[in-house]
Amino acid sequence: MEILEQVSKYGFVTDPIGKNVDLVAEIQRLKKEKNAVILAHYYVDADIQDLADYVGDSLGLSQQAAATTADMIVFCGVHFMGETAKILSPSKKVVLPDLNAGCSLADSAPADKFADFKAQHPDHLVISYINCSAEIKALTDIVCTSSNAVKIVDALPKDQKIIFAPDANLGRYVAHKTGRELVLWDGACIVHVDISEAKLRALRTNHPEAKLVAHPECKADVLIQADFVGSTTAILQYVIESPEQEFIVATEAGILHKMKQAVPHKKLIPAPAIENNTCACSECPYMKMNTVEKLYKALLHEQPEITVPEDIRLKAYQSVNRMLEMSKA
């Protein structure tokens, strides 16, 4: 009961950890003992990425959550990711190191307001970016990720009217790539919209040989400069496979960890944010709420647990599963 009260008040377990606890060893022990799998997004801290069983973007993480044989999923990411895992694996216990690890993009689409918006376009099919709440997924026909959004829209009949939510920047990018007219919900990710176009131009002047790689959640004035636009995984693969030796990376700075591991000989420069911060890069404050200490406590206490009401889960499952099926083709 005390643990649940801590989670209710703070969003994570707050009990102190003994000074002599070897967190890495204990995480490995608990994971084996409880048949747990640790899934982590590219944007969490490097220490957590190195402890995870799988590190990936939203599509890969969804696929892993659907396929796992583990009894418990410890999701080091943000709230909607934990919800997606629960939607796909309802019999599994899903825990998140910190329930307060939310998402500015998901928060930009309240379910009641989106339901009203959808009602204004009754002949439109709804495609929602996976960075949204379970309630929005339940109001959606097909979920997508930045990896497959263009493919999914292209697969639909040309005369099919489409609402695209909640990320307007990704929606505009998809509309441009597919030549389709999309009705857009006006949402955005604070990390990607805060990449400074002016600072980026100055950075490119100082590094004229560097290739600019960007996530499609960035604003159009950033994307138009980019040498490559793609999902987090696609950006990583491009940097690995490219013969070029210098890259400016316009997405959340957490991806630099896997890049440095894969191509230690290449120069990687994070794109600058509008505001100055500790790393002169773009960081998600919600992703950084995941810590090794909270990961250990989540495994130990099996809290905070993610739950999704069954009526919402069943509706959301249809839209997420449709994406997974379309991604196989």
C-alpha positions in Angstrom: 0.0 0.0 0.0 2.8 2.4 0.9 4.4 1.8 -2.6 1.1 2.5 -4.3 0.7 5.7 -2.3 4.2 6.8 -3.4 3.4 6.2 -7.0 0.1 8.0 -6.7 1.8 11.0 -5.2 5.0 11.2 -7.1 4.6 9.1 -10.3 7.4 6.7 -9.3 8.6 4.7 -6.3 10.5 7.0 -3.9 11.9 4.6 -1.3 15.7 4.9 -0.8 18.2 2.6 -2.4 20.9 1.1 -0.2 24.4 2.5 -0.7 25.9 -0.8 -1.6 23.3 -1.9 -4.1 24.8 -2.7 -7.5 22.0 -1.4 -9.7 23.2 -3.0 -12.9 23.6 -6.4 -11.3 20.3 -6.1 -9.5 18.5 -5.1 -12.7 19.9 -8.1 -14.5 19.0 -10.4 -11.6 15.4 -9.1 -11.3 14.8 -9.2 -15.0 15.7 -12.9 -15.1 13.9 -13.7 -11.9 10.7 -12.0 -13.0 10.9 -13.0 -16.7 10.9 -9.3 -17.6 11.9 -7.6 -20.8 13.3 -4.0 -20.9 12.3 -2.0 -23.9 13.9 1.5 -24.4 13.5 4.3 -26.8 16.5 5.8 -28.5 15.8 9.1 -26.6 16.4 7.8 -23.1 19.8 8.1 -21.4 22.7 6.0 -22.6 23.0 4.0 -19.4 19.4 2.8 -19.8 19.9 2.0 -23.5 22.9 -0.2 -22.6 20.7 -2.1 -20.1 17.8 -2.7 -22.4 17.0 -5.9 -24.2 15.8 -3.9 -27.2 16.3 -0.2 -28.2 14.3 1.2 -31.0 11.8 3.7 -32.4 8.1 3.6 -32.0 7.4 1.0 -34.7 10.2 -1.4 -33.6 9.1 -1.0 -29.9 5.5 -1.8 -30.8 6.5 -4.9 -32.7 8.6 -6.0 -29.8 5.8 -5.4 -27.3 3.4 -7.5 -29.5 5.8 -10.4 -29.9 7.4 -10.7 -26.4 7.0 -13.9 -24.4 8.0 -12.1 -21.2 5.6 -11.8 -18.2 6.5 -8.2 -17.6 7.4 -5.3 -19.9 9.4 -2.5 -18.4 9.1 0.3 -20.8 11.8 3.0 -20.6 10.1 5.7 -22.6 7.0 7.8 -22.2 3.5 7.2 -21.1 1.8 6.6 -24.5 4.5 3.9 -25.3 3.6 2.0 -22.2 0.0 2.2 -23.1 0.7 0.9 -26.6 2.5 -2.1 -25.1 -0.5 -2.8 -22.8 -2.9 -2.4 -25.8 -0.9 -5.1 -27.7 -0.1 -7.4 -24.8 -3.0 -7.1 -22.3 -2.0 -10.3 -20.4 1.5 -8.8 -19.6 2.2 -6.5 -16.7 3.5 -3.2 -18.2 5.5 -0.8 -15.9 7.0 2.6 -16.6 9.8 3.9 -14.4 8.0 7.2 -14.0 4.3 7.8 -14.7 4.9 11.5 -15.2 7.0 10.8 -18.3 4.4 12.2 -20.6 4.6 13.6 -24.2 4.0 17.1 -25.3 2.6 15.8 -28.7 0.2 13.4 -27.1 -0.9 16.1 -24.7 -1.7 18.4 -27.6 -4.7 16.2 -28.6 -7.2 15.9 -25.8 -9.6 13.1 -26.6 -12.9 15.1 -26.1 -11.7 17.9 -28.4 -10.4 15.4 -31.0 -13.7 13.6 -31.0 -15.5 16.9 -31.8 -12.9 17.5 -34.6 -13.5 14.1 -36.0 -17.3 14.6 -35.9 -16.8 17.6 -38.2 -15.4 15.3 -40.9 -17.6 12.3 -40.9 -16.5 11.0 -44.3 -12.8 11.0 -43.3 -10.7 8.1 -42.3 -8.5 8.9 -39.2 -4.8 8.1 -39.3 -3.1 9.0 -36.0 0.6 9.1 -35.3 1.5 6.6 -32.5 2.6 9.5 -30.3 -1.0 9.9 -28.9 -3.0 8.6 -26.0 -4.9 5.3 -25.9 -8.1 7.3 -26.1 -7.0 8.9 -29.4 -6.0 5.5 -30.7 -9.5 4.3 -29.9 -10.9 7.1 -32.1 -8.5 6.2 -34.9 -8.8 3.9 -37.9 -5.1 3.3 -38.5 -2.2 4.2 -36.3 1.1 5.0 -38.0 4.7 5.9 -37.0 7.2 8.1 -38.8 8.7 4.9 -40.3 5.5 3.9 -42.1 3.2 7.0 -42.4 4.0 7.6 -46.0 3.5 3.9 -46.9 0.2 3.7 -45.1 -1.3 6.8 -46.7 0.0 5.7 -50.1 -1.8 2.3 -49.6 -5.2 4.0 -49.3 -7.5 4.8 -52.3 -6.7 8.2 -53.8 -10.2 9.4 -53.2 -10.2 8.5 -49.5 -10.4 11.6 -47.4 -8.0 11.5 -44.4 -7.6 13.2 -41.1 -4.0 13.1 -39.9 -3.3 13.6 -36.2 -1.8 14.8 -33.9 1.5 16.0 -35.4 0.9 18.7 -38.0 4.6 18.8 -39.1 4.7 15.1 -39.8 1.3 15.4 -41.5 2.6 18.2 -43.8 5.6 16.1 -44.6 3.4 13.1 -45.5 1.1 15.2 -47.6 4.1 16.5 -49.5 5.6 13.0 -50.1 2.2 11.5 -51.1 0.7 14.4 -53.0 -2.5 13.9 -50.8 -4.6 16.6 -49.2 -4.8 15.8 -45.5 -6.9 17.4 -42.8 -4.4 18.1 -40.0 -4.8 18.3 -36.3 -2.6 21.1 -35.0 -0.3 19.3 -32.6 3.5 19.3 -32.3 6.5 17.9 -30.4 8.3 20.5 -28.3 11.7 18.8 -28.9 11.5 19.0 -32.7 9.8 22.4 -33.1 12.4 23.9 -30.7 15.2 23.1 -33.1 16.4 26.6 -34.1 16.4 27.2 -37.9 18.6 30.2 -37.5 21.2 28.5 -35.3 21.1 25.5 -37.7 22.0 27.7 -40.7 24.9 29.1 -38.8 26.0 25.6 -37.8 25.9 24.5 -41.4 28.0 27.4 -42.4 30.6 26.4 -39.8 30.4 22.7 -41.0 29.9 23.0 -44.8 30.8 19.3 -45.4 28.3 18.0 -42.9 25.1 16.3 -44.1 21.9 17.4 -42.3 19.6 14.5 -41.2 16.2 15.4 -39.7 13.1 13.8 -38.2 9.9 14.7 -40.0 8.4 16.1 -36.8 10.7 19.1 -37.4 9.3 22.3 -38.9 9.3 22.7 -42.6 12.0 25.4 -42.5 14.3 22.7 -41.0 13.2 19.9 -43.3 13.7 21.9 -46.5 17.4 22.2 -45.6 17.9 18.5 -44.8 19.9 16.1 -46.9 17.9 13.2 -45.5 14.5 13.1 -43.7 13.4 9.9 -41.9 12.3 8.2 -38.7 14.8 7.8 -35.9 15.8 4.3 -37.1 16.1 5.5 -40.7 18.3 8.4 -39.6 20.5 6.0 -37.7 20.8 3.7 -40.7 21.5 6.5 -43.1 24.4 7.8 -40.9 25.8 4.2 -40.7 25.6 3.5 -44.4 26.5 6.9 -45.8 30.1 7.3 -47.0 30.1 10.9 -45.6 32.0 11.5 -42.4 30.2 14.4 -40.8 26.5 14.8 -39.8 24.3 17.4 -38.1 21.5 15.4 -36.4 18.1 17.2 -36.1 16.2 15.1 -33.6 16.4 14.3 -29.9 20.0 14.0 -28.8 19.6 10.5 -27.3 20.0 8.9 -30.7 23.6 10.1 -30.7 24.5 7.3 -28.3 23.7 4.5 -30.7 25.2 6.5 -33.6 28.5 6.9 -31.7 28.6 3.2 -30.9 27.9 2.3 -34.6 30.2 4.9 -36.3 32.8 6.1 -33.7 35.0 7.4 -36.5 32.3 9.8 -37.8 31.7 13.3 -36.5 28.2 13.8 -35.1 26.8 17.2 -34.3 23.5 17.7 -32.5 21.2 20.3 -34.0 20.8 23.3 -31.7 17.7 24.2 -29.8 16.2 27.7 -29.7 16.9 28.0 -25.9 20.3 27.3 -24.5 20.5 24.2 -22.4 23.1 21.9 -20.9 24.1 20.2 -24.1 23.3 22.8 -26.7 21.1 20.2 -28.3 17.4 19.1 -28.3 16.5 17.0 -25.4 13.1 15.6 -24.3 12.6 16.4 -20.6 10.0 13.5 -20.4 12.4 10.9 -21.8 15.0 12.1 -19.4 12.7 11.3 -16.5 13.7 7.7 -17.0 16.7 6.9 -14.8 18.6 3.7 -13.9 17.4 4.1 -10.3 13.8 4.3 -11.3 14.2 1.4 -13.7 15.6 -0.7 -10.7 12.6 0.3 -8.5 10.1 -0.4 -11.3 11.5 -3.9 -11.6 11.7 -4.5 -7.9 8.2 -3.3 -7.0 6.5 -3.9 -10.4 5.2 -0.3 -10.2 4.2 2.1 -11.6 1.9 -0.1 -13.6 0.2 1.0 -16.9 -3.4 0.1 -17.2 -5.9 0.8 -20.1 -9.7 0.4 -19.7 -10.7 -2.7 -21.7 -13.3 -0.9 -23.8 -10.6 1.7 -24.9 -8.0 -1.0 -25.3 -10.1 -3.1 -27.7 -10.9 -0.1 -29.9 -7.2 1.1 -29.8 -6.0 -2.5 -30.6 -7.8 -2.4 -33.9 -6.0 0.7 -35.1 -2.6 -0.3 -33.8 -2.9 -3.9 -35.2 -4.0 -2.6 -38.6 -0.7 -0.6 -38.7 1.3 -3.7 -37.8 -0.4 -5.7 -40.5 0.1 -3.0 -43.1 3.8 -2.8 -42.1 4.3 -6.4 -43.0 3.3 -5.9 -46.6 
